[in-house]
Amino acid sequence: MDKKDILEQNKKKKQGSLDEMEKRVYNYSFGIGALAVGAMCLAFSIYRAINGMHFYEFAAIITAYLCATYLYRFKNLKSPFYLIAGIITAVAAVGCTVLFFVVGGV
């Protein structure tokens, strides 16, 4: 068997699974999506701050996202930095959520 036949046979075995490039693009797309969400939250927060309104909901969204990301990294990489960052962002997310409901969204 030559290299081309082996690659083709391997691809048939893993029908429906992603190759390395597809996995990289798939995973990278989540980062791009997170940047878009962060940019939108920042834009809405700035608008609301300029107009004298509270923007706790947007801070809660961003910190909850960061918390989930850091804790997932800690779970898989076991780096204490990610645990500490996850705890800090969890406290911030809970605090912003509580403030949103206590103070209100307007």
N, CA, C and O of each residue as an XYZ file, in Angstrom:
424
protein
N       0.835     -1.188      0.000
C       0.000      0.000      0.000
C       0.877      1.247      0.000
O       1.882      1.330      0.706
N       0.470      2.196     -0.801
C       1.211      3.452     -0.772
C       0.552      4.427      0.204
O      -0.507      4.153      0.769
N       1.201      5.554      0.380
C       0.757      6.549      1.374
C      -0.667      7.030      1.099
O      -1.461      7.195      2.026
N      -0.984      7.252     -0.160
C      -2.314      7.761     -0.531
C      -3.413      6.762     -0.160
O      -4.466      7.155      0.343
N      -3.172      5.478     -0.405
C      -4.152      4.443     -0.072
C      -4.373      4.349      1.437
O      -5.502      4.185      1.899
N      -3.286      4.454      2.196
C      -3.387      4.382      3.659
C      -4.196      5.558      4.193
O      -5.064      5.384      5.048
N      -3.910      6.755      3.688
C      -4.660      7.936      4.130
C      -6.135      7.823      3.770
O      -7.001      8.178      4.569
N      -6.419      7.333      2.574
C      -7.815      7.173      2.139
C      -8.544      6.138      2.997
O      -9.698      6.339      3.373
N      -7.873      5.044      3.301
C      -8.468      3.995      4.132
C      -8.726      4.513      5.543
O      -9.771      4.229      6.129
N      -7.777      5.271      6.090
C      -7.933      5.840      7.424
C      -9.115      6.805      7.453
O      -9.881      6.827      8.417
N      -9.257      7.590      6.412
C     -10.362      8.543      6.351
C     -11.707      7.814      6.306
O     -12.678      8.267      6.913
N     -11.768      6.701      5.598
C     -13.016      5.926      5.528
C     -13.365      5.340      6.892
O     -14.539      5.252      7.250
N     -12.339      4.935      7.661
C     -12.575      4.387      9.001
C     -13.211      5.421      9.911
O     -14.092      5.107     10.712
N     -12.766      6.623      9.782
C     -13.235      7.695     10.658
C     -14.279      8.549      9.952
O     -14.253      9.776     10.042
N     -15.180      7.908      9.264
C     -16.222      8.626      8.530
C     -16.989      9.545      9.483
O     -17.460      9.105     10.532
N     -17.108     10.797      9.122
C     -17.836     11.744      9.959
C     -16.976     12.429     10.999
O     -17.418     13.396     11.619
N     -15.760     11.955     11.205
C     -14.891     12.619     12.184
C     -14.081     13.705     11.483
O     -13.919     13.688     10.262
N     -13.584     14.631     12.261
C     -12.844     15.766     11.721
C     -11.358     15.443     11.635
O     -10.813     14.775     12.513
N     -10.701     15.917     10.575
C      -9.253     15.770     10.522
C      -8.622     16.891     11.344
O      -9.339     17.727     11.894
N      -7.297     16.920     11.436
C      -6.603     17.884     12.301
C      -6.904     19.330     11.924
O      -7.153     20.161     12.797
N      -6.882     19.633     10.632
C      -7.142     21.003     10.204
C      -8.586     21.400     10.535
O      -8.831     22.510     11.007
N      -9.526     20.509     10.292
C     -10.928     20.804     10.595
C     -11.132     21.013     12.097
O     -11.896     21.887     12.504
N     -10.452     20.213     12.917
C     -10.539     20.384     14.371
C      -9.994     21.736     14.795
O     -10.588     22.418     15.630
N      -8.861     22.123     14.218
C      -8.252     23.402     14.553
C      -9.184     24.558     14.173
O      -9.372     25.489     14.956
N      -9.754     24.499     12.991
C     -10.675     25.551     12.546
C     -11.911     25.573     13.432
O     -12.375     26.641     13.831
N     -12.441     24.404     13.739
C     -13.625     24.287     14.585
C     -13.366     24.897     15.963
O     -14.179     25.679     16.456
N     -12.248     24.547     16.583
C     -11.912     25.079     17.905
C     -11.608     26.572     17.854
O     -12.010     27.309     18.753
N     -10.914     27.026     16.829
C     -10.571     28.436     16.684
C     -11.830     29.286     16.512
O     -11.876     30.434     16.955
N     -12.843     28.719     15.869
C     -14.084     29.467     15.646
C     -14.751     29.847     16.966
O     -15.402     30.889     17.045
N     -14.603     29.034     17.987
C     -15.172     29.374     19.291
C     -14.472     30.598     19.876
O     -15.117     31.430     20.514
N     -13.174     30.715     19.667
C     -12.441     31.891     20.122
C     -12.893     33.141     19.394
O     -13.046     34.200     20.004
N     -13.106     33.025     18.095
C     -13.589     34.158     17.310
C     -14.987     34.563     17.790
O     -15.285     35.749     17.929
N     -15.823     33.580     18.035
C     -17.172     33.862     18.550
C     -17.125     34.547     19.907
O     -17.901     35.466     20.170
N     -16.216     34.103     20.766
C     -16.071     34.726     22.090
C     -15.612     36.169     21.964
O     -16.062     37.030     22.720
N     -14.719     36.444     21.016
C     -14.286     37.822     20.784
C     -15.448     38.692     20.322
O     -15.571     39.844     20.737
N     -16.290     38.144     19.471
C     -17.456     38.900     18.999
C     -18.410     39.202     20.147
O     -18.904     40.323     20.265
N     -18.672     38.210     20.995
C     -19.541     38.416     22.150
C     -18.931     39.450     23.094
O     -19.631     40.335     23.588
N     -17.642     39.340     23.340
C     -16.958     40.304     24.206
C     -17.020     41.713     23.651
O     -17.256     42.665     24.396
N     -16.811     41.857     22.354
C     -16.864     43.181     21.729
C     -18.268     43.777     21.828
O     -18.424     44.967     22.103
N     -19.276     42.957     21.607
C     -20.658     43.450     21.697
C     -20.993     43.844     23.136
O     -21.607     44.885     23.366
N     -20.598     43.028     24.093
C     -20.843     43.364     25.505
C     -20.126     44.657     25.884
O     -20.683     45.493     26.596
N     -18.902     44.821     25.412
C     -18.159     46.041     25.692
C     -18.847     47.258     25.074
O     -18.971     48.300     25.717
N     -19.288     47.122     23.842
C     -19.964     48.239     23.172
C     -21.250     48.618     23.911
O     -21.507     49.799     24.144
N     -22.049     47.628     24.276
C     -23.292     47.912     25.001
C     -23.005     48.483     26.390
O     -23.734     49.354     26.866
N     -21.955     47.999     27.034
C     -21.587     48.512     28.354
C     -21.171     49.970     28.277
O     -21.583     50.784     29.104
N     -20.365     50.298     27.294
C     -19.932     51.689     27.119
C     -21.132     52.586     26.864
O     -21.243     53.661     27.454
N     -22.025     52.153     25.995
C     -23.217     52.940     25.700
C     -24.035     53.182     26.969
O     -24.452     54.306     27.251
N     -24.254     52.116     27.720
C     -25.067     52.240     28.931
C     -24.357     53.104     29.981
O     -25.010     53.879     30.680
N     -23.043     52.980     30.099
C     -22.294     53.799     31.066
C     -22.355     55.273     30.692
O     -22.532     56.127     31.560
N     -22.210     55.574     29.414
C     -22.284     56.958     28.954
C     -23.653     57.561     29.266
O     -23.755     58.745     29.589
N     -24.687     56.758     29.169
C     -26.051     57.224     29.422
C     -26.482     57.059     30.875
O     -27.667     57.177     31.188
N     -25.530     56.787     31.762
C     -25.809     56.724     33.190
C     -26.606     55.504     33.634
O     -27.269     55.539     34.671
N     -26.546     54.434     32.860
C     -27.275     53.209     33.215
C     -26.291     52.158     33.739
O     -25.089     52.231     33.484
N     -26.818     51.197     34.464
C     -25.998     50.087     34.953
C     -25.763     49.092     33.817
O     -26.582     48.961     32.907
N     -24.647     48.404     33.888
C     -24.334     47.422     32.846
C     -23.825     46.116     33.456
O     -22.941     45.466     32.898
N     -24.380     45.745     34.589
C     -23.931     44.539     35.292
C     -24.148     43.267     34.479
O     -23.356     42.329     34.563
N     -25.222     43.238     33.692
C     -25.522     42.015     32.938
C     -24.416     41.682     31.946
O     -24.097     40.512     31.736
N     -23.830     42.710     31.335
C     -22.765     42.458     30.362
C     -21.484     42.005     31.053
O     -20.776     41.135     30.546
N     -21.187     42.586     32.198
C     -20.025     42.147     32.973
C     -20.226     40.713     33.464
O     -19.277     39.931     33.508
N     -21.466     40.368     33.834
C     -21.760     39.002     34.278
C     -21.552     38.005     33.137
O     -21.021     36.916     33.355
N     -21.963     38.369     31.935
C     -21.798     37.478     30.780
C     -20.318     37.219     30.511
O     -19.902     36.073     30.339
N     -19.536     38.281     30.475
C     -18.104     38.140     30.165
C     -17.375     37.364     31.262
O     -16.584     36.469     30.965
N     -17.635     37.701     32.529
C     -16.925     37.009     33.608
C     -17.354     35.549     33.726
O     -16.541     34.696     34.082
N     -18.613     35.251     33.434
C     -19.053     33.851     33.448
C     -18.367     33.063     32.332
O     -17.969     31.914     32.524
N     -18.235     33.689     31.174
C     -17.518     33.039     30.068
C     -16.063     32.768     30.459
O     -15.551     31.667     30.260
N     -15.408     33.789     31.016
C     -14.015     33.616     31.427
C     -13.878     32.557     32.511
O     -12.943     31.758     32.487
N     -14.801     32.548     33.453
C     -14.783     31.549     34.524
C     -14.843     30.132     33.950
O     -14.045     29.269     34.316
N     -15.787     29.909     33.058
C     -15.927     28.580     32.448
C     -14.664     28.193     31.682
O     -14.224     27.045     31.745
N     -14.088     29.139     30.969
C     -12.871     28.880     30.201
C     -11.705     28.523     31.122
O     -11.002     27.539     30.890
N     -11.504     29.329     32.168
C     -10.398     29.068     33.089
C     -10.562     27.751     33.833
O      -9.599     26.999     33.987
N     -11.770     27.469     34.294
C     -11.965     26.220     35.039
C     -11.816     24.998     34.140
O     -11.339     23.956     34.589
N     -12.218     25.113     32.882
C     -12.016     24.009     31.939
C     -10.522     23.789     31.699
O     -10.052     22.652     31.653
N      -9.790     24.880     31.548
C      -8.342     24.762     31.367
C      -7.697     24.144     32.598
O      -6.812     23.297     32.479
N      -8.142     24.572     33.798
C      -7.581     23.995     35.020
C      -7.849     22.495     35.085
O      -6.967     21.710     35.433
N      -9.069     22.109     34.747
C      -9.440     20.696     34.799
C      -8.520     19.851     33.917
O      -8.138     18.743     34.294
N      -8.170     20.371     32.759
C      -7.380     19.592     31.812
C      -5.879     19.822     31.917
O      -5.102     18.915     31.615
N      -5.449     21.006     32.334
C      -4.018     21.311     32.382
C      -3.428     21.319     33.790
O      -2.210     21.277     33.962
N      -4.296     21.375     34.785
C      -3.891     21.332     36.199
C      -2.960     22.477     36.615
O      -2.159     22.317     37.536
N      -3.057     23.611     35.954
C      -2.239     24.761     36.315
C      -2.959     25.578     37.390
O      -4.117     25.951     37.198
N      -2.305     25.862     38.506
C      -2.954     26.621     39.578
C      -3.388     28.024     39.133
O      -4.343     28.577     39.678
N      -2.695     28.597     38.152
C      -3.092     29.911     37.640
C      -4.542     29.890     37.164
O      -5.314     30.802     37.462
N      -4.905     28.848     36.425
C      -6.260     28.759     35.888
C      -7.293     28.558     36.993
O      -8.418     29.044     36.885
N      -6.922     27.852     38.042
C      -7.840     27.681     39.171
C      -8.090     29.024     39.852
O      -9.235     29.379     40.131
N      -7.029     29.762     40.115
C      -7.167     31.069     40.773
C      -7.970     32.028     39.891
O      -8.871     32.715     40.373
N      -7.639     32.070     38.601
C      -8.374     32.935     37.677
C      -9.836     32.515     37.594
O     -10.720     33.368     37.511
N     -10.101     31.220     37.614
C     -11.472     30.724     37.572
C     -12.265     31.122     38.798
O     -13.431     31.502     38.693
N     -11.640     31.036     39.962
C     -12.321     31.421     41.206
C     -12.605     32.922     41.220
O     -13.700     33.349     41.583
N     -11.617     33.714     40.824
C     -11.801     35.174     40.807
C     -12.922     35.564     39.846
O     -13.782     36.374     40.192
N     -12.917     34.997     38.652
C     -13.955     35.351     37.688
C     -15.312     34.787     38.093
O     -16.342     35.366     37.746
N     -15.337     33.676     38.817
C     -16.614     33.150     39.320
C     -17.214     34.110     40.340
O     -18.412     34.390     40.309
N     -16.378     34.610     41.240
C     -16.848     35.577     42.236
C     -17.369     36.833     41.535
O     -18.415     37.369     41.901
N     -16.631     37.295     40.526
C     -17.057     38.476     39.777
C     -18.383     38.224     39.054
O     -19.257     39.091     39.047
N     -18.535     37.050     38.450
C     -19.770     36.726     37.729
C     -20.964     36.675     38.673
O     -22.030     37.209     38.368
N     -20.778     36.034     39.814
C     -21.862     35.960     40.801
C     -22.186     37.356     41.327
O     -23.356     37.718     41.450
N     -21.157     38.135     41.637
C     -21.367     39.494     42.131
C     -22.124     40.355     41.137
O     -23.064     41.057     41.511
N     -21.722     40.309     39.874
C     -22.404     41.102     38.846
C     -23.839     40.639     38.647
O     -24.731     41.460     38.429
N     -24.068     39.342     38.721
C     -25.431     38.821     38.581
C     -26.305     39.287     39.738
O     -27.437     39.721     39.527
N     -25.792     39.200     40.943
C     -26.543     39.657     42.115
C     -26.832     41.155     41.998
O     -27.957     41.591     42.243
N     -25.824     41.941     41.628
C     -26.036     43.381     41.474
C     -27.078     43.680     40.398
O     -27.878     44.604     40.552
N     -27.075     42.919     39.329
C     -28.071     43.134     38.286
C     -29.482     42.968     38.841
O     -30.366     43.772     38.545
N     -29.694     41.931     39.642
C     -31.035     41.695     40.176
C     -31.382     42.623     41.324
O     -32.550     42.969     41.504
N     -30.390     43.035     42.106
C     -30.652     43.922     43.235
C     -30.864     45.365     42.771
O     -31.844     46.010     43.145
N     -29.945     45.855     41.961
C     -30.000     47.242     41.488
C     -30.977     47.373     40.324
O     -31.664     48.387     40.192
N     -31.034     46.364     39.500
C     -31.901     46.397     38.330
C     -31.102     46.675     37.077
O     -29.968     47.149     37.138
N     -31.692     46.383     35.970
C     -31.011     46.506     34.686
C     -31.083     47.903     34.097
O     -30.500     48.139     33.039
N     -31.772     48.836     34.731
C     -31.896     50.173     34.138
C     -31.122     51.212     34.912
O     -31.125     52.386     34.543
